[in-house]
Amino acid sequence: MNLALWIVAGLLAVVMLVGGVTKLFVPKDKLAATANGGWTADFGVGFVKTLGAVEVLAALGITLPAVVDIAPIMVPVTAVCWVALMVGAMIIHLRRGERTAVVANLVYLAMAAFVAWGRFGPESFGA
């Protein structure tokens, strides 16, 4: 179980990092032209960049605290926050009729829920 939680957390970290770096460094108009980036046209540059920064911090928070054994409780807390972020993302994508993005967000939500459940419960770092 511990290995599965590490793998899922690692995969989520990659998703978070790629998404965050993309939002931080790709111009908003280029993001809006992509298949699942049309939502960025509805929001300001500051919001998109802030969301990118949050995603980069989430990538660090889902793995780094456990790796360095400093405040490992932040791993499941980050996972819960990612669940909330994915709920918001699904709402935005549903309103825009972007069903493939909703499916992807649902998968990421399930992965984060698994990490939160596992790290708060049977495979917590404090146990």
C-alpha positions in Angstrom: 0.0 0.0 0.0 2.8 2.4 0.9 4.4 1.9 -2.5 1.1 2.5 -4.3 0.6 5.7 -2.4 4.1 6.9 -3.3 3.5 6.1 -7.0 0.2 7.9 -7.1 1.7 10.9 -5.2 4.6 10.9 -7.7 2.3 10.8 -10.7 0.1 13.6 -9.2 3.3 15.7 -8.5 4.2 15.4 -12.2 0.7 16.4 -13.3 0.8 19.3 -10.9 4.2 20.5 -11.9 3.6 20.3 -15.6 0.3 22.1 -15.3 1.7 24.7 -13.0 4.8 25.4 -15.1 2.6 25.6 -18.2 0.3 28.2 -16.6 3.3 30.2 -15.3 5.3 30.4 -18.5 3.0 29.9 -21.5 1.3 33.1 -22.5 -2.5 33.1 -21.7 -3.5 33.6 -25.3 -1.5 30.5 -26.3 -3.1 28.5 -23.4 -6.6 29.6 -24.5 -5.9 28.2 -28.0 -5.2 24.7 -26.7 -7.7 21.9 -26.5 -8.3 22.1 -22.8 -7.0 25.6 -22.2 -10.0 27.5 -23.5 -11.1 28.2 -19.9 -8.2 30.6 -19.5 -9.9 33.1 -21.8 -12.6 33.6 -19.1 -10.0 34.6 -16.4 -7.3 37.2 -16.0 -3.6 36.7 -16.4 -3.1 37.1 -12.7 -5.5 34.4 -11.8 -4.0 31.9 -14.3 -0.4 32.7 -13.1 -1.5 32.4 -9.4 -3.2 29.0 -10.2 0.1 27.9 -11.8 2.0 28.9 -8.7 -0.4 27.0 -6.5 0.0 23.9 -8.7 3.8 24.1 -8.5 3.5 24.4 -4.7 1.1 21.5 -4.6 3.7 19.4 -6.6 6.2 20.1 -3.8 3.6 19.6 -1.0 2.5 16.2 -2.2 6.0 14.7 -2.0 8.7 16.9 -0.4 7.5 16.9 3.2 7.5 13.1 3.3 10.9 12.8 1.5 12.7 15.2 3.9 10.5 14.1 6.9 9.6 17.6 7.8 5.9 18.1 8.5 4.8 15.0 6.6 1.2 15.8 7.5 1.3 18.3 4.7 1.1 15.4 2.2 -2.5 14.4 2.9 -3.4 18.0 3.5 -2.1 18.9 0.1 -4.0 16.0 -1.4 -7.3 17.3 0.2 -6.6 20.7 -1.2 -6.0 19.2 -4.6 -9.4 17.4 -4.3 -11.0 20.8 -3.7 -9.1 22.4 -6.6 -10.3 19.6 -8.9 -13.9 20.1 -7.9 -13.6 23.7 -8.9 -11.9 22.7 -12.2 -14.7 20.3 -12.9 -17.3 22.9 -12.3 -15.6 25.3 -14.7 -15.1 22.6 -17.4 -18.7 21.4 -17.0 -20.0 24.9 -17.5 -18.0 25.2 -20.7 -19.0 21.7 -21.9 -15.4 20.4 -21.9 -16.2 16.8 -20.9 -12.7 15.3 -21.6 -11.2 17.8 -19.2 -13.8 16.8 -16.6 -12.9 13.2 -16.9 -9.2 14.0 -16.4 -10.0 16.2 -13.4 -12.1 13.3 -12.0 -9.1 10.9 -12.3 -6.8 13.4 -10.6 -9.4 13.9 -7.9 -9.7 10.2 -7.3 -5.9 9.9 -7.1 -5.6 12.7 -4.6 -8.5 11.2 -2.5 -6.6 7.9 -2.5 -3.4 9.7 -1.2 -5.4 11.6 1.4 -7.2 8.5 2.6 -4.0 6.5 2.7 -1.8 9.1 4.4 -4.4 10.2 6.9 -5.3 6.5 7.6 -3.6 3.2 7.2 -0.3 4.4 5.9 0.1 7.7 7.8 3.6 8.9 8.3 3.1 9.3 12.1 2.1 5.7 12.6 
